[in-house]
Amino acid sequence: MIGHGPKKAVSILLPMKLYEQIKTLSEESQRTTSAYIRQVLRVYLRYYAEHAEEAESDPLIVK
C-alpha cells in the first residue's frame, strides 16, 4: 500500500490556474493541497495498473 514507509519530498511547478483548481477541490474534500495531490496520484496509479493493457486507446493513460 502506498503511504506507509519512507517518504520523499518533491517540488513541482504548476500553472496558477491548475493550482487554483486543485486548491478549490482540496478544500471541497477537506484535504490539504498536498494530501489532495497524493490522493489524485494514488487514484491515477490504481487506474493505470488496472487499464495498462488498454493504454493505446485510453486517453487517461499518459505515456
N, C-alpha and C positions, 0 to 999 in steps of 0.2 A: 504494500500500500504506500502510495506517495504521501509524504507529510511527516513520517517518522524518521529518525536518524539524523545524520549530518545534514547541514543546510549550507547553501551557497548564496550569498548576496549578489545580485546582478543590478546593473543600471541600464536603463533604456531611455531613449529619447522618443517621445510621442508627439505627433502634431497636436496642437492645442485643442482642436475640435474633437479629436479622438479621446484625449484625456478628459475633456468635459463630459463626453458621453459615458465614459467608464465611471467617472466620479458620480454622475447622476444615478447610474444603475447600481453602483455600490451602496449609495445612500438609501435607495429604494429597497435594497435587500438587507439593509442594516449590517453591512460589512465595511471594513476599511477598504480603501482603494487597493492596497496590496493584497488583502485577502480575496477580494473580488477577482483580481487578475489571476491569482493562483487557482481559484475555482474554475475560471474560464479555461485556463490551460489544462487542468485535470479533465474537464469535460471533453475538451477537444482531443486530448491524447486517448481517452477511452473510446471516443467515436472513431478516431483514426485506427486504433487497434482492431476494432470490430469491422471496419469497412475498407481496410487497406487493399484488398483484392479488387475493389471497385474504383480504385484511385483514378483511373483514366477518365471515367465518366462522372465522377462525383466532384462538383465544384467546391465542396467544403474541404476536400483533401488538398493541402498545399504541398507542393513538391519543391 
